[in-house]
Amino acid sequence: MKAAIYDAPGLPLRIADVPDPRPGPGQAVIRVSACGVCGSDLHATTPEGDLARRGGVLGHEVTGEIVEIGPDPVGDRTVGDRVYAIPLGSCGRCPHCRLDHPEVCPNQVTFGALGPDEPDGAYAEYLTVSLSDLLAVPDHIGMDVAALCEPLATGLMCVRQARLEIGQRVLILGAGPIGLAATIWARFLGTRRVVVAERVEHRRKLAMRLGATDTIDAGSGTDVAEQFAELTGAEPDAVIEAVGRPGMLNAAVAAVRPHGTVVTGGVCMEPDSFDHLLAYVKEPHIRTARVYTKDENRFILEMIETGRVDPTPMISHRIGLDALPTVFEALRTPTDQCKVMVMP
């Protein structure tokens, strides 16, 4: 099969022929239908991040069709099923998996090559996945839209960690896929003012389409906290940081109200620091958001299926596997891109 191989920081991905994967016990092989390009893949392949496995295949926002099932299967999936794969790599047999909580499985082997021991991911024609991590994709949902479930789950996790209440105000830093997903869910769950700060104009417009009540141009020299107060009359009850760059955590702490909540939704691949004295004065609750649940993913698919949410505007480009190396590098300095879907 064809796959996009990562070699080292500073080098573009390369398309190569690699052996077709074979399923082990409790696994399936899926023919990849769509895989989103994630910001964590971009960060992990920089000299600063440098987490991705050399010679590995990235990609973890994936849907596909089951083409083969390995021995000793778990669950009721069959060949031909259209599925979304939660990138957890759970075992399917421990007590947590049996209770349908694979997100806390102690035997996880997450696909996507974002670490030295992780198996290959979905920038390829085929992928091996755990049967216990698969959810059925309803027939009338496009496989590219269903692949948005992963960033949507991250955004939902951020909003739930923020513990927002109906009528509160939230500031979202960044309108990439995670920030936009958080925008959708913050408004969906009753947040009164959802203000998104973003440098790129077309992403600010997209945030408004997806539920933001206001946006702030976060270009050079902008005091985002001051503009938020001018727009809403108060400091934010919560700040969701969805950029993942050094300095953004400190900006979030500076903006949030005293005793408010800061959620780190962006993944900063470099050591970062913030003003401890400022945090001491404000006493914010700082929460991380790492792993979504299977129930959250299931809920998202149900909301898409019933038309309660429509994340389709997040998809800006659909490309073939051969175009991925060029597009992947272009995403490092985004212009009109948002969520790029690779459709082998």
N, C-alpha and C positions, 0 to 999 in steps of 0.2 A: 504494500500500500504506500501511498504518498503521505508524508508528514513534514511539518515545519520544524527544523532542528535549531535549538539554541546552542551556540558554541562558546561565547564569552562576551563580557561587556564591550560595547563599542563595535561589535560585529552584527550585521543584520541576520535575521533568521534565514535559513536556507532550506529549500525544498529538496527532499531526498526520498529514495525508495528504502523502506524499512520492512522487516518481517511483519506479516499480519499477526495481530495479537490472538492469543488463545485463552479461553476462560478457565480459571481454576475452580475449586469447590466453592459453591455459593456465589459464583460470578456469572456475568453475561458479557457477550460482545455486542456492541451496538454499532450500526452504521451511522456515522455522525450526520445529522441533518443541519444543525446550526450550532455555532459556538461563538459566544460574545468575547470580544477582546477586553480584558479587565485591566484597570489601572494598576492592580497589584503585579500583574505580569510585566508591565512597563517599568514599575519601580524596582522589581526584583532583578531586572536585567541591566541596571545602571551600575557604574563603578561604585557608587555610594551604597546602593542596596546589595547587589551582588549575592543574592540568595538562590537564584535559579540554578538547577543542576546542569552542568555542562554536558552537552550531548543529549539533553532531554527534550521532551515535547511539552510545551506549555498548553494552557487552555483548560478551563473548568466550568464555564457557563454553557452547559451542553444539553441538547436534546438529540434523540436519534431513534432508530428502529432496531429492536432486538433481532439479531441474525443467528446467534448461537448461545446456548445455555450450558454451563459446565456441570460437572457431577455434583451430587449432594445439594440440589438447589433448595432455596428457602423462598417462601411466598408462592404466589400463583401467577407470576408473569410467564408469558409464552412467546415463542418466536413470532415475529410480526407485530408485536405490541409497539405502539408509539409511546415513548417515555421521556421524562425529564429526569436527569441524574443529579441528585444532591451530592456535591463533591465532598463527601465525608469519608468514604472508604471504610464503612463499618463492617463488623464481622457477621452480623445477622444472627448470632447464636448466644451471645452473652445475655445476662439478665436484662441489661438496659435495652439491647436490641429487641429482645422478646417482648418488652413492654412498649415497643415502638418509639424508643428514644435513642436512635443511633447517634445523635449528636454528642452523647456522653459515653459512647462505646470506648472502652479502654484499649481496644485493639485496632484503632483507626489507622488506615494507611491511605491518606488522601491523595487522589490523583491530581496531576497538574505540574509536577516537577518544580514546585516552588521551594524545595529544600533538597538536601543531598540524598535523602532516602525515599523521596516521594516517587511513585511510578509515573509513567508518561501520561500526558493529558490529551486534550481533544482537538488540537490543531492538526488534525489528521483525518483520514477517511474512516478509521475504525478506532474503537476505544473499549477497553475492558473496565467494567464497573461492577460494584457489589449489587446483587439483586435486592438487598434490603434497603438500598438507597434510591430505588426507582419509584417514581409516581407516574401514573397514566396521564397522558396528554389527551384531553377531549378532542374528538374528531374535527370539530369546527374551529379549533384554535391553531393558528399557524405555528409551525415548529420554531420559527425565529422569535415569535412573540413569547412562546412558552419558555424559551431560553432566557428571557428577561427575568424569570422567576428568581434566579440567583442574586442579581443586584437588587431586585425588589425585596428579597428576604433580608438582605443586609440593611436596606433602608428601613424596613419595618422593625428590625431588631434595634436600630438606633433610636427610633421614635419610642419604642417600648422602654428602652433603657432610660430615656429622658423623662419618662413617667409624666408626660404632659396631661393636663386636665382640660376639659372643655372650657373654652374662653381664654386660655392662656396665650402667651406670645412666644414665638420661637424664632431664633435667628439660625439660618443654615449657611455655613461658610462653604461655598463651592457648589456649582451646578453641573458637575459631571454626573455620571449615572447614579452614584450613591446619593449625592445631594438631591438629585431630581426624584429618586425613589423615596427619600425621606420627606420631600415636599408632598408627594402624593399621599403618603400615609398620615402625615401630620394634619393635613386638611381633612382627609377621610375620617379621622378619629376626633374631629371637632375643635382643633386648635383655631383660635379666633384670628390671629395674625400670623401668617407664615411669610417671613421676609428672607429672601435669598440674596446673598452677596456673591457676586461673580464678576470677573474681569471681562469675559467674552460676551459681546452683545447678543449673539444669536442664542447663547445658552440662557441668558436672562429672559429672552422672549419665550423660550421653551419652558422655563420654570413657570411663567405666567400661564401658559397653556395647561400645565399639569397641576395647577392648584395654588401657586404662590399668590398671596394677596398684594405683595409689593416686592420690588427688587432694588438692589443697590449696586451701582457700578463700583466694583472694588479695585479699580485701577490705582495707579501710583498716587499717593498723597491723600487718598480717601480715608476719612475717619469713620469706619463702618459703625462703630458703637454710637457715635454722635448722630449719624444719619438714622440709625434705627430708632433712637430716642425721639428724633424730630418726627419720624413717620408715625410712631405708635404712642408717643407720650410717656413711655417708660422704658426701662431696661428689659431685655429678654428674660423670661422665666427659665429658658433653657437655650443653650447654644449647641448645635450639632456641627462638629468640625469634620468636613468631608473632603478635605484637600490632601492631607497627609504629607505636609511639607514642614521643615523646621520653622518654628515661630508661630505656627497656627494654633497650637495649644495655648500659648501665652495670649494670643489675640482673643481666643475664646474666653479665657479666664478674665481678661480685661473687659470684655463686653457684657458678660452675664451679670444679673442682679446679685446682690448679697444673698447667700444661701440658695442660689439657683443651681442648675445642673448643667454640666458640660459633658458631652458624649464624644468620644474619639471614634468617629466612623472612618476617617481616612487612616491609611496605614503608613506611618512615617518610617522609612527604612533607615534613617540616620539617627544618631543620638540627638536628643533635643533637650532644651532647658526652658524653664519659665520662671517668672518673677515670684519667688516664694513669699516675699513680703506682701505682694498684691493678693496672692491666694490666702495668706494669713488673715488679711483684712476682710476679704469677701467671704471666706469660708464656703466655697462652692463644693458641691458634690461632683466628683470627677469619676465618670464611669467609662469603661471600655466596652466595646461591642465586638466579640470575636466569632461566636458560633450561633447561627440560627437553628431553629428546631425543625423537625420534620413537619410538625403541625403548622408552623408558620408557612412553610412551603406549600403544604396542602391547601391552606386557607387562601393563599395568593392565587393558586390555580383556579380555585372555586370562584374568587372574585372576578377574575378575568373571564371565566366561562359564563358567568351570569351577567356580564357587562357592567358590574359595579365599578370596576376600574379599567381604564384603557391605557396601557403603557406604550402602545405602538409608536407614538411620536418620539420616543427615546431612540428608536432605531434610525440612524442617519445614513448608514451605508450597508449594503449587502455585497460581499465580494466572494470570489472563489479562492481556493487555497493558494493558487499560484501567485495571487496578488498580495497575499498577506505580508511577506517581508517588507515590501515597499510601504504599505499602509501602516504597518506596525511602527516603523521608524517615524512616519509622518505624525502619528499620534503623540509623539513626545513633545510636539509644539502644536497643540490643537488649534484648528481654525473653525471649520464648519462641522467637524465631527462631533458625535456624541457617542452612541453605542454602535460600534461596527460589528456586524454579524458575518462570520466566516461560514460559508455554506458549501462544503466540499462537493 
